[in-house]
Amino acid sequence: MAAKFQKLKEELKSLEQGEILSRPVVKKDRTNGLFQFGLSSPGWIRKILLAGFLGSFLLYAGVNYFGVSTNSPSVGDSVTTFQNWVNQPDEELLQGMGAWMEEMGYTDLSKEDLIELREQGVTATYTLRIRDLGYTDLTLDEVVRLQQNDVSSTFAAMMKELGYNLTIEDLIELRQHDVTAYFTSNLHDLGYTDITTEELIRLKDTGVSTREAKAFVEQQGGELPSIEELIRHHISNQ
């Protein structure tokens, strides 16, 4: 069973990294039984899709230009519907994602649930990476909130490496205040190895950059100013 899902994870990871806005074409390799996912479609299909889109767009532009009003659904809605159809994730991708999410304990997810998760930026790969950092009780709502607040798995991993034991809410709050692992690491390099998340947020909210902090440290002859002194120095030099 473990080997089966490891194989599935490798295929799904490849899918998620290669997915673009167009619908991928699924081809089956008869030699090894694995699905190979191409990013291009036959030329005649692309031409039909392009012609349909251009025709809808031109019709929409003509209606707006001549001021035609109808009681039927707008052409703009039709174009949007067409684009949404094109952007739908591949069926094979959704099936793989569903199986992987179920393996992680997220059961009873419908096709609509999976599509909604992907529209929020949630993938099985992302969910697994966050869980691997120790957040094994992660709920789907929390995964969605992490993505909505631009909390990448890399950011979470780097903050952990820097010595921070953060909750999901901590990660979200830091990103809401534009705190990055790079910003934090640079402050550590200056000597602020015990800086708290609250102090990181205060520095970001005040506008103190690491370059400014480094220059002020050098002005002090290498003596490390307090966080309060950094903030006061920044404010007094506005």
C-alpha positions in Angstrom: 0.0 0.0 0.0 2.8 2.4 0.9 4.6 1.7 -2.4 1.3 2.3 -4.2 0.7 5.7 -2.7 4.4 6.7 -3.1 4.1 6.0 -6.8 0.9 8.0 -6.9 2.5 10.9 -5.0 5.4 11.0 -7.5 3.0 11.1 -10.4 0.8 13.8 -8.8 3.8 15.9 -7.9 4.9 15.9 -11.5 1.4 16.8 -12.5 1.1 19.8 -10.2 4.5 21.2 -11.2 3.6 20.9 -14.9 0.1 22.1 -14.8 -0.7 25.3 -16.8 -4.0 27.1 -17.6 -4.7 25.0 -20.6 -6.3 21.5 -20.1 -3.5 18.9 -20.2 -3.7 16.0 -22.6 -3.5 12.5 -20.9 -1.7 9.8 -22.9 -1.1 6.3 -21.7 2.3 4.7 -22.2 1.7 1.1 -23.1 5.2 0.1 -22.2 5.1 0.9 -18.5 1.5 1.6 -17.7 2.2 5.0 -16.3 0.3 8.1 -17.4 2.4 10.6 -19.3 0.9 14.2 -19.2 1.7 16.4 -22.1 1.2 20.1 -22.0 0.2 20.5 -25.6 -2.9 19.4 -27.5 -3.4 18.5 -31.2 -3.2 21.5 -33.5 -6.8 21.2 -34.7 -8.1 21.2 -31.1 -6.2 24.4 -30.3 -7.5 26.0 -33.5 -11.1 25.2 -32.6 -10.7 26.5 -29.0 -9.0 29.6 -30.3 -11.6 30.2 -32.9 -14.4 29.8 -30.4 -12.8 32.2 -28.0 -12.1 34.8 -30.6 -15.6 34.5 -32.0 -17.2 35.0 -28.6 -14.8 37.9 -27.9 -15.7 39.7 -31.2 -19.4 39.2 -30.6 -19.1 40.6 -27.1 -17.1 43.6 -28.4 -19.7 44.2 -31.1 -22.6 44.1 -28.7 -20.9 46.7 -26.5 -19.8 48.9 -29.4 -23.3 49.1 -30.9 -25.1 49.3 -27.6 -27.2 46.2 -28.2 -29.2 45.1 -25.2 -30.8 41.7 -24.8 -32.6 39.8 -22.0 -30.4 36.7 -22.7 -27.3 36.0 -20.7 -24.4 38.3 -21.7 -21.7 37.2 -24.1 -19.2 38.2 -21.4 -20.7 35.5 -19.2 -20.4 33.0 -22.0 -16.7 33.9 -22.5 -16.2 33.5 -18.8 -17.9 30.1 -18.8 -15.7 29.0 -21.7 -12.5 30.2 -19.9 -13.6 28.4 -16.7 -14.1 25.2 -18.7 -10.7 25.4 -20.3 -9.1 26.1 -16.9 -10.7 23.1 -15.2 -8.1 20.7 -13.8 -7.7 17.3 -15.5 -9.9 14.5 -14.3 -6.9 12.3 -13.7 -5.2 15.0 -11.6 -8.3 15.3 -9.5 -8.6 11.6 -8.9 -4.9 11.4 -7.9 -5.3 14.5 -5.6 -8.4 12.9 -4.0 -6.6 9.6 -3.3 -3.6 11.4 -1.8 -5.7 13.7 0.4 -7.6 10.7 1.6 -4.4 9.0 2.5 -3.6 12.0 4.7 -6.9 11.7 6.4 -9.1 14.1 4.4 -11.9 11.8 3.5 -15.2 12.2 1.6 -14.0 15.0 -0.6 -16.1 15.4 -3.7 -14.9 16.5 -7.1 -16.4 19.9 -6.4 -14.5 20.1 -3.1 -11.2 19.2 -4.8 -11.8 21.8 -7.6 -12.6 24.5 -4.9 -9.4 23.6 -3.0 -7.3 24.0 -6.2 -9.0 27.3 -7.0 -7.8 28.4 -3.5 -4.3 27.3 -4.4 -4.4 24.2 -2.2 -2.6 21.1 -3.7 -1.9 17.7 -2.1 1.8 18.4 -2.4 1.5 21.7 -0.4 -0.7 20.0 2.2 1.8 17.2 2.7 4.7 19.6 3.0 3.0 21.6 5.7 2.0 18.4 7.6 5.6 17.2 7.4 6.7 20.3 9.3 4.7 19.0 12.3 1.3 20.4 11.6 -0.3 16.9 11.5 -3.7 18.2 12.9 -4.0 20.6 10.0 -7.6 21.2 8.9 -8.6 22.0 5.3 -9.9 25.4 6.5 -6.4 26.1 7.9 -4.7 25.0 4.6 -6.9 27.4 2.7 -6.2 30.2 5.1 -2.4 29.6 4.8 -2.6 29.8 1.0 -4.9 32.9 1.1 -2.3 34.7 3.3 0.7 33.6 1.1 2.2 31.2 3.7 4.4 29.0 1.6 5.8 25.7 2.9 9.3 27.1 2.3 8.5 30.1 4.6 7.2 27.8 7.3 10.2 25.5 7.0 12.8 28.3 7.1 11.2 29.9 10.1 11.3 26.5 11.9 15.0 26.3 10.9 15.6 29.7 12.5 14.3 28.4 15.8 10.7 29.5 15.8 8.0 27.1 17.0 5.0 28.7 15.3 1.3 27.9 15.3 -0.8 28.2 12.1 -2.1 31.5 13.4 1.5 32.7 14.0 2.5 31.9 10.4 -0.6 33.7 9.1 0.0 36.8 11.3 3.6 37.1 10.2 2.8 37.0 6.5 -0.1 39.4 7.0 2.6 41.9 8.2 4.9 41.0 5.3 7.5 39.3 7.6 9.7 37.0 5.5 12.2 34.3 6.4 14.8 36.4 4.5 14.1 39.5 6.6 14.3 37.4 9.8 17.5 35.6 8.8 19.2 38.9 8.0 18.4 40.3 11.5 19.7 37.1 13.0 22.9 37.6 11.1 23.2 41.1 12.6 23.1 39.5 16.0 19.4 39.7 16.8 19.1 35.9 17.3 16.6 36.2 20.1 14.2 38.5 18.3 10.6 37.6 18.8 7.8 37.4 16.3 6.2 40.4 17.9 9.4 42.4 17.4 9.6 41.2 13.8 6.1 42.5 13.2 6.9 45.9 14.9 10.0 46.4 12.8 8.0 45.6 9.6 5.1 47.8 10.5 7.4 50.7 11.3 9.3 50.2 8.1 12.7 49.3 9.5 14.8 47.6 6.8 17.7 45.2 7.5 19.9 47.6 5.5 19.0 50.4 7.8 19.5 48.2 10.9 22.9 47.2 9.6 24.0 50.8 9.0 22.8 51.8 12.5 24.7 48.9 14.1 27.9 50.1 12.3 27.3 53.7 13.5 27.3 52.3 17.0 30.7 50.8 16.6 29.4 47.3 16.4 27.4 47.5 19.6 23.9 46.0 19.1 21.1 48.6 19.5 17.9 47.4 21.1 14.8 46.8 18.9 13.3 50.0 20.5 16.4 52.0 19.6 16.1 50.7 16.0 12.5 51.8 15.8 13.2 55.3 17.4 16.2 55.8 15.0 14.0 55.0 12.0 11.2 57.3 13.1 13.7 60.2 13.9 15.2 59.9 10.4 11.9 60.2 8.5 
